[in-house]
Amino acid sequence: MTTSFVSPRLLMIGGGAVGKLAEVLGQFGLSKPLVVTDPWMVSSGTVEKALAPLRAAGLSPAVFSDTVPDPTDTVVEAGVAAMKAGDFDCLVGFGGGSPMDTAKAMAILAAAPPGARMRDFKVPAQANRAALPVICVPTTAGTGSEATRFTVITDTERDEKMLIAGLGALPLAAVVDFELTFSVPPRTTADTGIDSLTHALEAFVSKRANDEADEYALRAMRLIAPNLRTVYREPANAIARAAMMKGATLAGLAFSNSSVALVHGMSRPIGAHFHVPHGLSNAMLLPAVTEFSLNAALPRYAEAARAMGVATPAEGDQAAGAKLLQELRDLNRDLAVPTPAAYGIDPAKWEALLPTMAEQALASGSPANNPAVPTAEEIVALYRRAWTG
């Protein structure tokens, strides 16, 4: 049996790495970047951490900053127009998952024939071509988008988060600098941290798991689980921040070469319909979905519990699995993760949309990778269970 493994051609990891962004571009002969970021990165001045080293190297970067949380097809189209209006040879996605995903989607759509739309690339279609190379600079320790062959874009006409996959979405390089996360607020730190933990766990238990991806998933869980509470409570803890940033990238490599599963499949419709941040919607679902899936892959979940440090090697699988479930519940409590009800979602709208969300979850393909593949009715039941935790 053979497996293939994809990753960026260059990963630069460590404190201060963003200062070497121009060096990274130079290694690939690139000199005309369009930096894709969000309005807050501009208004706060954070984007200067990417722009300053580029300017110091004699480059003249331009900025597209109209990205939005849960990036949309309309924003991607606007980004492509800005890209085509200039003489650029690369895109730099600077920020959290939304700017990075937007940059990746821009590169894919710009390579398509006239009249193409992002929906044309929705899984199971393959998005293997990109008009320009993308270099990613994450500012949160969560999405792992800097290392994956995926981007998630919302179809504004249908309120549907679309998973788009292919080599066209794979960054050429990533600059992973944990020092960029010091200013991330506790809520975002928690949500993105649980997102990265979910990536690693789902990659490990997925029906598409493989030996190569497993190594990255286990390493990611060993880094993330002991440090997530610390970065939430101690934002300036450099050791914990570095561990979380590296863990998020490793988790991205893991699920990019395995897959995510039911948590992500169910999470995307919550984000699309109720605009709940992606990591937070994952956290809302993770305990209930893990309990649903546990016995279908008990040895795997038990091994994950051991990697996370919540079970010992001497404990049997059943005990380790039970400890994993308790840890996920405790983590949500300790990180103040609200339920959908506590978040303020309208209960009547939630209930009315459950069948639609279940169908959208199944259509994404991710639930088919889950150890226990659910029916639409079982997904509806899981949404109801997550409603109040």
GINORKA-V666299 format. One record per backbone hydrogen bond with DSSP energy under -0.5 kcal/mol. CO is the residue of the C=O (numbers start at 1). NH is the residue of the N-H. Records with the same first field share a line. If there is no record, write none. Layout:
CO->NH + NH
This chain:
10->174
11->13
12->176
14->17
16->19
17->20
18->21
20->24
21->25
22->26
23->27
24->28
25->28 + 30
26->29
32->89 + 90
33->35 + 62
34->36 + 92
35->37 + 64
36->94
37->67
38->42
39->43
40->44
41->47
42->45
45->48
46->49
47->50 + 51
48->52
50->54
51->55
52->56
53->57
54->59
55->58
62->35
63->65
64->37
67->39
71->154
72->76
73->77
74->78
75->79
76->80
77->81
78->82
79->83
80->84
81->85
82->86
83->86
86->88
89->133
90->34
91->93 + 135
92->36 + 94
93->95 + 137
95->139
96->100
97->101
98->102
99->103
100->104
101->105
102->106
103->107
104->108
105->109
106->110
107->111 + 131
108->111
109->112
113->116
117->120
118->121
119->122
121->165
122->125
125->165
126->128
127->168 + 169
133->91
134->172 + 173
135->93
136->175
137->95
138->177
140->142
144->147
145->148
148->171
149->166
151->153 + 164
153->162
154->73 + 156
155->158 + 159 + 160
160->155 + 162
161->163
162->153 + 164
163->123
164->151
165->127
166->169
167->170
169->171
172->9 + 10
173->136
174->12 + 176
175->177
176->14 + 178
177->180
178->181
179->182
181->184
185->189
186->190
187->191
188->192
189->193
190->194
191->195
192->196
193->197
194->198
195->199
196->200
197->201
198->202
199->203
200->204
201->205
202->206
206->209
210->214
211->215
212->216
213->217
214->218
215->219
216->220
217->221
218->222
219->223
220->224
221->225
224->227 + 228
227->231
228->232
229->233
230->234
234->237
236->238
237->241
238->242
239->243
240->244
241->245
242->246
243->247
244->248
245->249
246->250
247->251
248->252
249->253
250->254
251->255
252->256
253->257
254->257 + 258
261->265
262->266
263->267
264->268
265->269
266->270
267->271
268->272
269->273
270->274 + 276
271->275
277->281
278->282
279->283
280->284
281->285
282->285 + 286
283->287
285->289
286->290
287->291
288->292
289->293
290->294
293->296 + 297
294->297
295->298
297->301
298->302
299->303
300->304
301->305
302->306
303->307
304->308
305->309 + 310 + 311
306->309
312->315
316->320
317->321
318->322
319->323
320->324
321->325
322->326
323->327
324->328
325->329
326->330
327->331
328->332
329->333
330->334
331->335
332->337
333->336
336->338
339->343
340->344 + 345
341->344
346->350
347->351
348->352
349->353
350->354
351->354
353->357
354->358
355->359
356->360
357->361
358->362
359->363
360->364
361->364 + 367
362->365
365->368
366->369
367->370
369->207
371->373
372->374
375->379
376->380
377->381
378->382
379->383
380->384
381->385
382->386
383->387
384->388
386->340
387->341
